[in-house]
Amino acid sequence: MTRIGRKVLLALMMAGGLCRFAAVARASDILAGYFPTLAPHASLPSGAQCAAAVLSSAPAPESRVQNAAANRRTPTPAQLAAFHAFPVKGSFVPPADFARVDGQFTGTTDQILRWGACKWGVDENVVRAQAAAESHWLQSAAADSTGDFSLCPPGSGYPGAWDGGHCMQSYGILQMKYKSFGGWPLGKDSTAFNVDFRLAYQRACMNGDISYLPQQTPALGYPRYPHGNTDEMLWGCMGDWFSGGWYDSGALKYIADVKSLLIREGWLHSQF
């Protein structure tokens, strides 16, 4: 599909002007080219299948040369074992939902985003847009400042580390929050792991596995969790990543920001 064709399709989708192609996409369909959103509980392709699909076409030029080292870094078996023992901090999502997270892919920043999109059945341009919103595609990004030392990641000497008065809580291209998720320092150091984890969480959310969301009342006109269609689950779970809520005011603003980047293809602009 051409860039213009995708933009027309996205505009129609956001306006509700045609059926969501995500609802009918299957894992077997997505390995040929563009990676769309798959429905909740859909069968998913393997990481190896997605790596082969991504690497079968020439990559776009690297727009974030700063990510080079992190794009080459993949978790060791020992690091993965430690992560899989405690993938999240709490009981709000089943640990089994992260069993496939391995971060075993290297490539350009765009290739890594596409690999994760394929592996977890999330529209590749939505992933690109969220990465632009979260970090401007910079794996070195650190945010969510706090003065509470107990919420800070361990260690020193890295951007965002505790400096005696504050630290940053969220790291990487899709901003994994230390207080909520395992895998430190992989979420900071490995682009592929950061993307893999974030999109595994997106899939867990779309499958209805986030335990605190059914108790929340969404804004008027939105479905209760997890009773939305594919598009509603996709965007509701995007919003939850930001606000921790289900179509609440913070989530809706964030969703609007990501959709704006999506329709503009903001990641293609020289200054995004």
Backbone bond lengths (Angstrom), bond angles and torsions (degrees), N, CA, C in turn:
res aa  C-N    CA-C-N  psi(-1)  N-CA   C-N-CA  omega(-1)  CA-C   N-CA-C  phi
1 M - - - 1.458 - - 1.525 109.43 -
2 T 1.309 118.96 135.57 1.446 122.58 -179.90 1.516 110.55 -71.92
3 R 1.326 115.61 163.13 1.461 120.02 177.62 1.518 110.47 -60.01
4 I 1.332 118.20 -43.62 1.461 121.26 179.51 1.521 110.35 -63.78
5 G 1.330 116.10 -41.45 1.458 119.50 178.80 1.509 112.19 -62.33
6 R 1.339 116.91 -40.12 1.457 119.92 177.91 1.512 111.06 -64.48
7 K 1.342 117.18 -40.27 1.455 119.74 -178.66 1.525 111.02 -66.12
8 V 1.320 117.63 -38.88 1.458 120.28 176.49 1.519 110.25 -64.06
9 L 1.335 116.85 -43.72 1.448 121.00 179.39 1.523 110.96 -61.94
10 L 1.329 117.12 -43.88 1.451 120.50 179.74 1.512 111.63 -62.96
11 A 1.326 116.50 -41.26 1.456 119.62 179.51 1.521 111.01 -62.51
12 L 1.322 116.67 -42.79 1.458 119.96 178.88 1.521 111.59 -65.62
13 M 1.346 116.17 -40.11 1.458 119.59 179.42 1.514 111.00 -61.86
14 M 1.317 117.18 -43.90 1.459 120.10 -177.39 1.517 111.58 -69.71
15 A 1.310 116.00 -28.57 1.460 119.68 177.45 1.524 111.87 -82.88
16 G 1.329 117.24 -4.63 1.455 120.92 -177.85 1.506 112.61 75.61
17 G 1.343 117.42 22.11 1.449 121.11 -172.09 1.505 115.52 -84.79
18 L 1.339 120.28 -6.68 1.448 120.93 175.66 1.503 108.69 -155.43
19 C 1.330 115.61 165.32 1.458 119.86 -178.35 1.516 110.05 -63.98
20 R 1.322 116.77 144.68 1.458 121.56 179.63 1.518 109.33 -68.90
21 F 1.345 116.69 119.99 1.459 117.83 178.84 1.518 110.44 -65.88
22 A 1.362 117.37 -23.18 1.454 119.90 -179.64 1.514 111.86 -59.78
23 A 1.311 116.80 -31.27 1.454 119.81 -174.03 1.518 112.21 -70.07
24 V 1.318 117.65 -20.44 1.455 119.91 -176.86 1.522 112.43 -112.80
25 A 1.328 117.69 -3.83 1.461 120.30 179.82 1.522 110.20 -69.62
26 R 1.328 115.80 147.35 1.456 122.53 177.84 1.522 109.43 -125.61
27 A 1.328 115.90 159.32 1.462 119.47 -179.28 1.522 111.01 -56.57
28 S 1.327 117.54 -37.86 1.463 120.38 -178.24 1.517 112.43 -68.77
29 D 1.349 116.44 -20.57 1.460 119.98 -178.58 1.517 112.60 -80.64
30 I 1.331 117.59 -27.86 1.458 118.97 -164.93 1.525 113.28 -86.26
31 L 1.329 117.56 -7.84 1.453 119.01 -175.68 1.519 113.06 -81.25
32 A 1.321 117.02 -5.46 1.458 119.69 -176.36 1.522 113.59 -88.39
33 G 1.325 119.16 -22.72 1.461 119.10 -176.31 1.504 112.46 -170.37
34 Y 1.319 116.13 -108.26 1.457 121.61 -178.43 1.522 110.16 -71.67
35 F 1.334 116.86 138.58 1.463 121.34 -177.19 1.522 110.32 -99.47
36 P 1.332 118.91 109.95 1.462 122.42 -178.48 1.533 111.34 -93.00
37 T 1.319 115.49 179.80 1.454 121.01 173.47 1.522 110.44 -79.38
38 L 1.324 115.88 134.36 1.458 121.86 174.15 1.524 109.37 -97.91
39 A 1.310 116.53 150.77 1.454 122.65 -176.86 1.527 111.02 -64.30
40 P 1.335 117.84 157.84 1.467 119.92 172.23 1.521 111.73 -51.52
41 H 1.318 115.16 138.73 1.472 123.86 178.50 1.532 113.07 67.38
42 A 1.321 117.37 14.81 1.463 120.27 176.70 1.527 110.23 -66.95
43 S 1.327 115.62 154.43 1.459 121.35 169.83 1.521 108.73 -69.57
44 L 1.317 116.96 136.23 1.461 121.23 -174.96 1.521 111.14 -113.49
45 P 1.337 117.26 147.29 1.470 120.00 174.54 1.525 110.48 -72.41
46 S 1.299 116.17 162.73 1.464 120.96 178.56 1.521 110.68 -80.66
47 G 1.323 114.97 163.61 1.457 119.27 175.08 1.515 112.16 -60.85
48 A 1.325 116.93 -37.82 1.463 120.46 179.01 1.522 111.29 -66.17
49 Q 1.325 117.11 -42.33 1.470 119.88 176.45 1.519 110.80 -60.06
50 C 1.320 116.20 -42.66 1.463 119.64 -178.58 1.524 111.49 -69.73
51 A 1.328 117.04 -36.94 1.462 119.38 176.42 1.522 110.32 -60.71
52 A 1.328 116.75 -44.60 1.460 120.15 179.07 1.515 111.18 -62.95
53 A 1.331 117.04 -40.33 1.459 120.37 -179.98 1.526 111.75 -65.65
54 V 1.325 116.39 -43.75 1.471 120.43 -179.36 1.522 110.58 -65.85
55 L 1.321 116.68 -42.82 1.465 120.73 -175.68 1.530 113.13 -78.89
56 S 1.324 116.89 -4.74 1.463 119.62 -179.74 1.520 112.76 -76.76
57 S 1.324 117.55 -12.82 1.459 121.12 177.89 1.519 109.42 -122.77
58 A 1.314 115.94 154.78 1.465 120.80 -178.80 1.524 110.02 -64.69
59 P 1.332 118.38 137.38 1.464 120.40 -179.01 1.519 111.83 -73.80
60 A 1.335 114.70 153.97 1.460 119.37 169.24 1.528 108.41 -68.47
61 P 1.320 118.35 155.02 1.462 119.74 177.25 1.529 110.78 -55.99
62 E 1.320 116.62 142.23 1.454 121.42 179.69 1.534 110.24 -66.53
63 S 1.329 116.11 121.00 1.466 120.25 -179.40 1.516 112.18 -94.11
64 R 1.320 117.81 -10.14 1.465 121.63 -179.00 1.529 109.04 -132.85
65 V 1.349 115.04 78.93 1.463 119.55 -179.77 1.527 110.73 -63.32
66 Q 1.337 116.95 -20.63 1.462 121.02 178.60 1.527 112.20 -63.22
67 N 1.330 116.62 -18.99 1.463 120.73 -177.86 1.524 113.49 -87.06
68 A 1.324 117.93 2.07 1.465 120.85 -168.11 1.529 112.46 -53.43
69 A 1.325 117.98 -49.95 1.464 119.77 -176.89 1.528 111.07 -66.05
70 A 1.322 116.96 -44.68 1.470 120.81 -179.65 1.526 111.45 -66.41
71 N 1.336 116.99 -31.07 1.469 120.08 178.27 1.526 112.22 -70.61
72 R 1.323 116.26 -22.00 1.471 120.20 179.12 1.533 112.62 -92.20
73 R 1.324 116.04 -11.46 1.469 119.54 -173.04 1.523 110.94 -90.63
74 T 1.332 116.07 126.67 1.459 121.55 176.43 1.532 108.81 -124.30
75 P 1.321 117.88 153.48 1.468 120.96 -177.44 1.522 112.55 -66.10
76 T 1.324 115.83 148.38 1.456 122.12 172.67 1.532 108.95 -82.62
77 P 1.338 117.72 162.77 1.468 119.67 175.34 1.529 112.99 -55.76
78 A 1.326 117.52 -39.65 1.467 120.67 179.57 1.525 111.08 -65.26
79 Q 1.317 116.77 -41.90 1.461 120.02 178.18 1.526 111.28 -63.77
80 L 1.317 116.66 -40.80 1.460 119.86 179.25 1.520 111.40 -67.36
81 A 1.316 117.32 -37.83 1.461 119.77 178.15 1.524 110.65 -62.30
82 A 1.330 116.48 -42.66 1.461 120.23 178.18 1.526 110.69 -64.70
83 F 1.310 117.15 -41.34 1.463 120.50 178.44 1.520 111.50 -63.58
84 H 1.323 117.37 -48.65 1.459 120.31 -175.96 1.526 112.21 -65.98
85 A 1.321 117.27 -23.14 1.468 119.78 175.66 1.525 110.99 -67.97
86 F 1.344 116.96 -33.49 1.466 122.13 -178.65 1.534 109.78 -144.77
87 P 1.329 117.84 73.60 1.470 119.43 -176.00 1.514 114.26 -71.63
88 V 1.335 117.06 -26.57 1.465 120.87 176.87 1.521 108.42 -134.51
89 K 1.315 115.96 160.55 1.460 121.94 179.92 1.524 108.15 -103.74
90 G 1.308 115.71 90.57 1.448 121.12 -176.09 1.515 109.97 135.25
91 S 1.329 114.52 -173.79 1.466 120.10 -177.01 1.517 111.67 -121.09
92 F 1.323 117.05 26.86 1.467 120.83 -174.90 1.524 113.58 -83.60
93 V 1.338 117.11 -6.60 1.462 121.43 177.71 1.525 107.76 -152.55
94 P 1.325 119.02 140.65 1.470 120.26 -177.46 1.532 112.21 -64.27
95 P 1.321 118.24 131.09 1.467 120.24 176.28 1.527 113.13 -56.23
96 A 1.329 117.17 -30.13 1.461 120.38 -179.07 1.521 112.72 -60.92
97 D 1.328 117.06 -22.68 1.460 120.21 179.68 1.524 112.59 -66.07
98 F 1.327 117.03 -13.02 1.467 121.39 -177.57 1.531 112.13 -111.59
99 A 1.324 116.58 12.24 1.469 120.55 -176.84 1.523 112.21 -62.29
100 R 1.346 117.65 -29.12 1.468 120.36 -178.26 1.524 112.71 -87.77
101 V 1.309 118.53 -5.07 1.469 120.75 -179.50 1.520 109.29 -70.53
102 D 1.339 116.38 121.09 1.462 119.74 179.60 1.529 113.78 -141.26
103 G 1.320 118.08 -14.34 1.460 120.54 178.38 1.512 114.51 61.57
104 Q 1.332 117.44 24.59 1.468 120.57 -173.34 1.525 111.54 -92.53
105 F 1.324 114.82 69.86 1.459 120.24 175.34 1.517 108.48 -155.97
106 T 1.326 116.27 141.21 1.458 121.52 173.41 1.520 108.76 -128.54
107 G 1.304 115.41 148.89 1.463 120.60 -179.99 1.509 109.68 168.61
108 T 1.317 116.47 -164.03 1.455 120.41 174.89 1.528 109.17 -72.20
109 T 1.310 116.10 168.29 1.462 120.14 178.07 1.523 111.20 -58.28
110 D 1.314 117.14 -44.99 1.462 120.14 179.54 1.525 111.38 -64.87
111 Q 1.307 117.44 -40.48 1.466 119.72 178.10 1.529 111.45 -61.83
112 I 1.317 117.02 -39.86 1.460 120.07 179.20 1.525 110.65 -65.12
113 L 1.322 117.07 -42.34 1.464 119.91 177.20 1.525 110.95 -62.33
114 R 1.312 117.16 -41.14 1.470 120.73 179.03 1.527 111.03 -67.14
115 W 1.329 116.94 -40.21 1.470 120.48 177.49 1.520 110.84 -58.47
116 G 1.331 116.83 -46.90 1.454 119.63 178.79 1.512 112.22 -64.82
117 A 1.328 117.11 -40.30 1.460 121.18 178.63 1.519 110.93 -60.46
118 C 1.318 116.58 -43.99 1.462 121.68 178.03 1.520 110.92 -64.25
119 K 1.320 117.80 -47.72 1.466 122.96 -173.92 1.522 112.36 -62.02
120 W 1.345 116.50 -35.49 1.456 120.39 -174.33 1.524 113.63 -110.44
121 G 1.341 117.26 4.55 1.457 120.14 174.58 1.505 114.16 67.64
122 V 1.341 116.31 45.64 1.464 122.06 177.81 1.528 107.62 -122.13
123 D 1.308 117.05 130.86 1.461 122.04 -176.65 1.525 111.27 -46.81
124 E 1.328 117.08 127.94 1.462 120.25 -173.17 1.518 112.93 -64.10
125 N 1.325 118.47 -33.95 1.456 118.77 178.11 1.521 112.08 -74.73
126 V 1.319 118.05 -30.00 1.460 120.38 173.01 1.528 109.36 -64.00
127 V 1.325 117.12 -41.19 1.465 121.15 177.28 1.523 109.99 -63.65
128 R 1.304 116.92 -45.28 1.476 119.47 177.79 1.529 110.83 -58.72
129 A 1.332 115.88 -43.21 1.464 120.16 -178.29 1.523 110.71 -66.40
130 Q 1.331 118.14 -41.88 1.456 118.95 179.29 1.523 111.22 -65.53
131 A 1.317 117.36 -39.19 1.462 119.85 177.33 1.523 111.17 -62.68
132 A 1.321 116.97 -36.53 1.465 120.28 176.14 1.525 110.55 -65.22
133 A 1.342 116.75 -41.69 1.461 120.67 179.93 1.522 111.98 -67.62
134 E 1.321 116.73 -38.83 1.463 121.24 -174.95 1.521 113.50 -77.70
135 S 1.325 117.44 -38.76 1.470 118.32 -167.60 1.514 114.59 -148.14
136 H 1.332 118.10 3.24 1.475 120.47 -169.93 1.529 111.07 56.35
137 W 1.330 115.69 31.20 1.465 124.02 179.52 1.527 112.99 67.74
138 L 1.303 118.62 23.24 1.460 120.90 -179.44 1.524 110.06 -101.60
139 Q 1.312 117.07 117.30 1.458 120.78 178.15 1.523 110.99 -66.93
140 S 1.314 118.13 -23.13 1.463 121.75 179.33 1.516 113.04 -79.38
141 A 1.320 119.11 -1.87 1.458 121.98 -176.32 1.524 111.31 -63.42
142 A 1.326 115.78 138.39 1.464 122.63 176.39 1.526 107.54 -137.29
143 A 1.336 116.41 136.40 1.463 119.91 -174.45 1.528 110.19 -150.95
144 D 1.325 115.75 -176.53 1.471 124.14 -179.63 1.528 110.93 66.21
145 S 1.322 115.13 68.03 1.458 121.22 -178.31 1.533 111.34 -66.52
146 T 1.320 115.37 142.06 1.459 121.33 174.39 1.517 109.79 -143.69
147 G 1.338 115.51 149.99 1.455 121.26 173.37 1.514 112.56 -99.18
148 D 1.338 116.78 5.94 1.458 122.57 -180.00 1.526 108.85 -92.63
149 F 1.315 116.41 105.80 1.461 120.79 -175.37 1.525 112.24 -59.36
150 S 1.332 117.50 -29.68 1.466 120.29 -177.31 1.521 112.42 -66.80
151 L 1.327 117.63 -17.14 1.459 121.54 179.91 1.524 112.66 -95.70
152 C 1.318 116.48 0.86 1.461 120.95 -173.52 1.524 112.01 -90.92
153 P 1.334 117.07 144.04 1.462 120.38 173.31 1.529 110.58 -64.50
154 P 1.331 117.51 154.66 1.465 120.14 177.48 1.525 111.81 -73.64
155 G 1.299 114.20 166.68 1.458 119.92 175.82 1.511 112.96 95.38
156 S 1.317 114.74 175.91 1.462 121.40 -178.94 1.519 109.20 -149.97
157 G 1.315 115.51 167.23 1.454 120.67 174.03 1.507 115.53 87.21
158 Y 1.325 118.56 -0.42 1.465 121.49 177.01 1.524 109.09 -109.23
159 P 1.330 119.05 153.81 1.458 120.88 178.62 1.521 111.04 -59.20
160 G 1.334 116.13 123.17 1.449 120.91 -179.21 1.514 113.96 102.91
161 A 1.339 118.35 -8.65 1.461 121.27 -179.06 1.532 110.72 -67.51
162 W 1.318 115.85 157.43 1.465 121.90 177.20 1.524 109.84 -54.56
163 D 1.335 115.59 128.39 1.465 120.41 -177.54 1.524 112.21 -114.58
164 G 1.310 116.38 15.80 1.448 120.93 -177.73 1.512 112.88 101.52
165 G 1.338 116.47 -16.95 1.465 119.83 -179.59 1.514 114.37 -134.88
166 H 1.339 115.94 -26.38 1.460 118.88 179.48 1.521 109.77 -161.07
167 C 1.322 115.30 168.12 1.457 122.23 173.06 1.522 108.03 -146.38
168 M 1.312 115.80 172.52 1.458 121.67 171.73 1.527 108.62 -101.56
169 Q 1.339 115.40 143.05 1.463 120.28 -176.31 1.525 113.95 -98.54
170 S 1.348 118.09 -24.25 1.467 121.63 -172.38 1.520 109.97 -117.96
171 Y 1.356 115.86 139.95 1.462 120.51 -171.49 1.522 112.03 -139.08
172 G 1.322 113.89 150.23 1.453 120.79 169.80 1.510 114.75 93.68
173 I 1.299 114.78 178.07 1.456 122.71 -171.81 1.525 112.04 -62.61
174 L 1.346 117.30 -30.44 1.468 120.96 177.81 1.522 111.99 -119.18
175 Q 1.331 116.85 14.61 1.458 123.98 166.25 1.532 114.47 59.23
176 M 1.330 115.89 72.46 1.463 122.42 171.75 1.529 109.14 -77.07
177 K 1.323 116.43 129.65 1.469 121.25 -179.06 1.524 110.20 -91.78
178 Y 1.330 115.64 124.14 1.463 121.16 -174.48 1.518 112.68 -59.14
179 K 1.330 118.57 -40.71 1.465 119.84 -174.01 1.532 112.65 -68.65
180 S 1.340 117.24 -18.18 1.456 120.84 -175.25 1.519 114.20 -105.04
181 F 1.325 117.39 -26.70 1.458 120.06 -168.03 1.517 111.80 -127.79
182 G 1.333 116.11 151.59 1.447 122.08 174.88 1.523 111.04 -83.22
183 G 1.333 114.61 -169.96 1.454 119.72 176.08 1.507 115.90 90.38
184 W 1.329 118.52 6.18 1.464 119.00 177.20 1.530 110.01 -68.31
185 P 1.349 119.21 137.25 1.467 128.01 2.39 1.530 114.25 -96.47
186 L 1.340 117.31 18.39 1.462 119.76 -176.42 1.527 111.92 -59.42
187 G 1.332 117.27 -38.43 1.457 119.30 -179.67 1.511 112.81 -62.25
188 K 1.333 116.26 -25.84 1.466 121.91 177.28 1.521 111.85 -86.58
189 D 1.317 116.63 -36.39 1.460 120.63 -167.87 1.522 115.55 -96.73
190 S 1.323 117.86 -21.43 1.468 121.58 -174.66 1.524 110.66 -123.19
191 T 1.316 116.65 117.21 1.463 120.37 178.86 1.521 110.59 -61.65
192 A 1.314 117.44 -44.75 1.468 120.74 -176.84 1.520 111.06 -64.07
193 F 1.321 118.00 -39.82 1.466 119.31 178.65 1.521 110.31 -66.23
194 N 1.319 117.36 -43.60 1.462 121.13 179.70 1.526 110.96 -57.58
195 V 1.318 116.38 -47.40 1.464 121.35 179.84 1.524 110.71 -66.10
196 D 1.322 116.72 -43.82 1.454 121.78 -178.65 1.530 110.23 -59.81
197 F 1.317 117.11 -47.08 1.459 120.04 -179.34 1.521 111.25 -65.02
198 R 1.322 116.13 -49.10 1.475 118.71 -176.44 1.525 111.37 -57.26
199 L 1.323 117.08 -43.27 1.459 119.70 -176.12 1.526 111.51 -78.38
200 A 1.324 118.15 -24.86 1.466 119.95 169.71 1.518 109.59 -63.99
201 Y 1.320 116.64 -40.38 1.470 120.05 177.35 1.528 110.33 -65.49
202 Q 1.315 117.01 -39.68 1.469 120.37 176.44 1.526 110.68 -58.92
203 R 1.319 116.48 -44.76 1.470 120.18 179.75 1.525 110.84 -66.29
204 A 1.329 118.03 -41.05 1.463 120.87 176.48 1.519 110.62 -58.65
205 C 1.316 116.04 -42.97 1.463 120.75 178.60 1.521 110.68 -64.79
206 M 1.324 117.29 -46.50 1.467 120.12 -179.42 1.521 112.17 -64.19
207 N 1.314 117.52 -27.48 1.461 121.48 178.28 1.527 112.80 -81.84
208 G 1.336 117.14 -0.51 1.462 120.69 176.59 1.508 114.84 86.63
209 D 1.353 118.05 23.41 1.453 121.35 -171.07 1.528 115.22 -98.64
210 I 1.327 119.47 2.41 1.466 121.00 -179.56 1.524 108.23 -88.05
211 S 1.327 116.79 112.91 1.467 120.87 -165.74 1.513 114.30 -70.74
212 Y 1.340 118.48 -26.34 1.462 119.52 -175.82 1.527 113.50 -86.82
213 L 1.332 118.19 -13.24 1.459 119.54 -174.04 1.532 114.83 -74.90
214 P 1.334 121.73 -33.12 1.463 119.01 -179.45 1.530 113.83 -61.02
215 Q 1.331 117.23 -23.20 1.461 120.23 -179.30 1.530 112.70 -79.80
216 Q 1.312 117.70 -8.62 1.456 120.99 -175.05 1.525 111.28 -91.90
217 T 1.331 115.17 144.24 1.463 121.92 178.96 1.522 108.91 -98.49
218 P 1.327 118.20 117.30 1.474 120.04 -178.30 1.523 111.63 -75.27
219 A 1.316 115.91 166.52 1.463 121.29 172.92 1.526 109.43 -59.55
220 L 1.316 115.43 155.09 1.456 121.83 -177.86 1.533 110.75 -55.11
221 G 1.321 115.80 131.61 1.459 120.98 177.47 1.509 114.44 97.68
222 Y 1.330 117.51 -4.79 1.459 121.29 -179.64 1.531 109.82 -111.57
223 P 1.342 117.74 149.20 1.470 120.32 -176.65 1.515 111.89 -75.40
224 R 1.304 116.50 154.80 1.452 120.52 170.93 1.531 108.82 -72.64
225 Y 1.297 115.77 151.26 1.460 122.16 177.48 1.526 109.18 -75.05
226 P 1.336 118.70 135.96 1.465 130.28 0.64 1.526 111.88 -107.49
227 H 1.306 118.14 47.47 1.465 121.40 -168.59 1.531 113.67 -100.78
228 G 1.315 118.25 22.60 1.448 120.38 177.87 1.517 112.81 -89.52
229 N 1.332 115.31 165.99 1.459 119.32 171.95 1.532 109.07 -76.60
230 T 1.310 117.05 -178.19 1.470 120.02 -175.43 1.520 111.94 -57.28
231 D 1.319 117.12 -45.37 1.462 120.62 -178.43 1.525 110.93 -65.76
232 E 1.310 117.25 -42.21 1.470 120.80 179.60 1.522 111.46 -66.12
233 M 1.327 116.74 -37.34 1.462 119.68 177.40 1.530 111.19 -70.21
234 L 1.327 116.42 -40.61 1.465 120.35 177.00 1.521 110.55 -54.76
235 W 1.330 116.71 -53.57 1.460 119.82 -173.35 1.521 112.31 -77.39
236 G 1.330 117.07 -35.05 1.458 118.53 175.94 1.514 111.90 -60.75
237 C 1.323 116.33 -39.12 1.465 120.58 179.79 1.532 111.50 -74.77
238 M 1.317 117.49 -29.90 1.467 119.52 170.71 1.530 109.60 -60.89
239 G 1.316 116.53 -45.68 1.455 120.53 -179.61 1.516 112.84 -65.56
240 D 1.331 116.81 -37.22 1.464 120.68 178.75 1.522 111.36 -61.42
241 W 1.322 117.46 -36.97 1.470 120.40 178.96 1.520 110.66 -56.88
242 F 1.332 117.05 -34.63 1.464 121.13 -178.01 1.524 112.48 -85.03
243 S 1.328 116.63 -50.10 1.466 120.18 -169.56 1.517 114.23 -101.61
244 G 1.339 116.71 -17.52 1.449 119.28 -171.98 1.506 112.96 73.36
245 G 1.339 117.01 13.57 1.451 122.04 -179.27 1.516 111.53 -125.68
246 W 1.332 116.17 169.92 1.448 122.28 -177.83 1.522 109.58 -109.20
247 Y 1.327 115.47 102.68 1.459 122.12 -177.97 1.529 111.18 50.96
248 D 1.343 116.36 43.44 1.455 119.90 170.35 1.524 108.71 -89.19
249 S 1.319 117.47 -177.98 1.469 119.87 -173.22 1.521 111.95 -63.32
250 G 1.342 116.74 -41.07 1.460 118.90 178.47 1.509 112.33 -64.79
251 A 1.327 116.42 -41.65 1.460 120.30 178.91 1.524 110.94 -63.98
252 L 1.322 117.24 -42.51 1.467 120.32 -177.92 1.523 111.54 -63.49
253 K 1.324 117.24 -39.85 1.462 119.24 177.55 1.525 110.82 -64.94
254 Y 1.313 116.08 -42.50 1.465 120.36 179.26 1.521 110.82 -64.09
255 I 1.332 117.25 -44.91 1.463 121.40 177.64 1.515 110.44 -56.88
256 A 1.341 116.95 -43.50 1.466 120.57 179.13 1.524 110.89 -62.28
257 D 1.329 117.09 -39.18 1.467 120.33 179.29 1.531 110.81 -64.85
258 V 1.328 116.99 -44.28 1.463 120.36 -179.81 1.528 110.26 -66.79
259 K 1.330 117.32 -41.29 1.460 119.93 178.71 1.520 111.47 -63.99
260 S 1.323 117.47 -35.30 1.465 119.96 177.18 1.523 110.41 -62.94
261 L 1.328 116.78 -44.76 1.464 120.46 176.51 1.523 111.06 -63.71
262 L 1.323 116.21 -35.89 1.461 120.99 -179.34 1.526 111.03 -64.72
263 I 1.313 116.93 -49.11 1.458 119.44 -175.28 1.528 110.71 -70.84
264 R 1.333 116.91 -29.50 1.471 120.99 178.63 1.517 112.04 -86.43
265 E 1.338 116.83 -9.30 1.470 121.04 -170.58 1.527 109.80 48.73
266 G 1.351 113.28 54.65 1.458 119.77 -171.72 1.507 114.81 -59.79
267 W 1.315 117.86 -25.97 1.461 121.41 -179.47 1.526 112.87 -68.69
268 L 1.349 116.98 -13.03 1.468 120.02 178.82 1.526 111.80 -87.51
269 H 1.312 117.72 -9.14 1.452 120.82 -179.85 1.537 109.74 -80.54
270 S 1.301 115.89 148.38 1.462 119.65 -175.15 1.522 112.07 -65.59
271 Q 1.324 118.44 -30.32 1.453 123.25 179.96 1.517 109.94 -117.82
272 F 1.321 116.72 76.18 1.466 118.22 177.78 1.522 110.61 -112.34
